[in-house]
Amino acid sequence: MNYPCRLLSSLLAGLMLLNLTACTDPAATAKDSNRPPSSTFFPDKDMMTIGVYYYPEAWPESQWARDFANMRKLNMEFVHMGEFAWGLYEPEEGKYNLDWLDRAVALAAKAGLKVVLCTPSATPPVWLAENHPEILMVDAKGRRMVHGSREQANWSAPLYRQYVEKINTQLAQRFGKNPAVVGWQIDNELSHYGRVFSYDEFSRARFQAWLKQKYGTIANLNRDWGNSFWSQLYQNFEQVRIPNQEELVATPNPHALLDFERWFADEAAGYIRFQAATLRQHSRNQWVTTNYMANNRDVDPARNRQDLDLITWTTYPVHGENFGQNWPLGFRLGNAASLGFMHDFTRTLNGHEGVMELQPGQVNWGETNPQPLPGAVHMWIMHAFGSGAKLVCSYRFRQPRAGSEMYHYGFVGPDGVTPLPGGLEYAQAMREITELRKLRKPNATMPARLAARRTAFLYNVDNRFDLDNHPSTNRWSTLVHMFWYYGALKSLNCPVDVISESQDFSQYPFLVAPAYQLLDKALVARWTTYVQNGGHLVLSTRTGQKDRRGMLWEGPWGMPVLDLIGARFGDRPFDMLPSPVKGKVAFAGKSYEWGTWAEVLVPNAGTTALAKYADQFYAGSTGVITRKLGKGTVTYVGVESSNGDLERDVLRSVYAAANVAVEALPDQFIVNWRDGFWVATNFTASKQKVPAPEGAKLLVGTRELEPGGVAVWQE
């Protein structure tokens, strides 16, 4: 059969499957009633375990036993294998070779290591690409990808899913009941790197089916996408294309783009769910996860919260970026807010989270690839421990001798035996955790002073989609805005859970919802009830500007939140300044700079103006307000400061008004609590004193921490 005929045949097959798989319910689950609860996979007494990636296929088999033994000498408890090995698993179509992996698993178990195996769907073999090019991605310029790298396959191609199911079935049947194998990772960093989407006919057809299920009629889609603008009206769903700037003269329809990103997140979730279901058909005592990319906006872990036993993610804190919060060492230490946010987000999804891919030292694919500060690797691991992680794993054990990542550190050098600094820091962390296990106090409860300031941070990826797609100023960064608030909460030493709207607000004394641009009246009603019952709500700039479709309200600016916040917006509701211009805003006798976004608020009677603009043509107007409502309070911060200081000080005032004591930790100096242990990690560029009571015994570290230092104590 020639290629066009194969494509048509595959497309027809895909269309037949659309009603089953295109529009998956994000709450759907691949779990079954016969599986044990996830807590049995991750016993509380172990707290956290540490392991490392290994690629036996890259090294002589005669060295495997030595390498596994050396992993145990570095205190590792598990080894991760097989994510990129499809070409070895199935060298020819339908001819499987898993004996070598059997031998590797057996040798790992003999060395005292547990094993995590992976589905190899990130790296399809060459014969699959050559025999079925229709399974390959098509980029925005219409170019079909080829074999020679990774992630070149298209998840939406039904034929590709069939081949993925076949190889996963072979692996699960072979290892699903092997006692040495404790878990599975699905795919690898599922996101298509660099925001690269596939614009092929399968993806288009599945996107169209998703739209048809959502809207029912093309008239509804035209209405909700505002297609009368620029005469973008469609006559049927088959005319709708994936929004693609490369084939459009002007900008894509923002409502179409928002729906495409929602579809893509659903499509990725369905792909994970389908693989999890295959694995679980043949295993009963092994956990299942996938490693999301940290703070990635395209693939949403919340959509698979019920499908996975453990939510894990990838992070490389040091790869050439710098961070103003901990200048001049941010490029060697990473950013505590970025790491902490992912821990506090993924932990709340199903109670079990971890870092599946954490760098062991210098990497090779960033812009400059600096060395991490000595101690930084150990600090990241212990920060994960303090955040409640169940697992940390590092990429990789041996520095490779070939391929695209030859200059990427491992635990040991390319000779396989010389320990590198990061490997020794991993060994140190696992040694410390082993000792801490002996001191763990079962059923330890959070100290009352911490529980009083428990804070929920409300996050919805749809808001991030819309804010990023329509920023209105090149100074706007949704992540930066979020991290100003998250970082401020951590500097006040507030326990933070990053939650979604589906979760209960009432268990938290404080709720922060930054830049919550897309909402509906039902959410505002929930916020109102939360506050009336005694909760303290903090909203920030851009909140409530649009409905869930991404449309402005047919009414006053920010219409749904006006009664809640006790104010209206001015005739010119917001302003933004070109770089490097900065404005001034005053709060509590202190002056702050801003430049990205500022809103002019007109408080109602009974609403208190907290901050006022000191310049621009609206000098004297209000930028921050607060009001009492029932038993609680609502605070609205209408301006983003240039360095997050205003956000921190306003939050401090909210806790003070509620008579809840908070702390004053330096930004990027983190103190977490878990299992009765206090864990301090110093991401700052200077020495910091550990806030342990005089009588507390330090179990790790000293009372004064160097940059990259760690301290652990019990009270």
Summary of the structure (lengths in Angstrom):
residues: 715
radius of gyration: 26.1
end to end distance: 72.2
largest distance: 79.5
contacts: 2489
relative contact order: 0.09
helix: 36%
strand: 21%
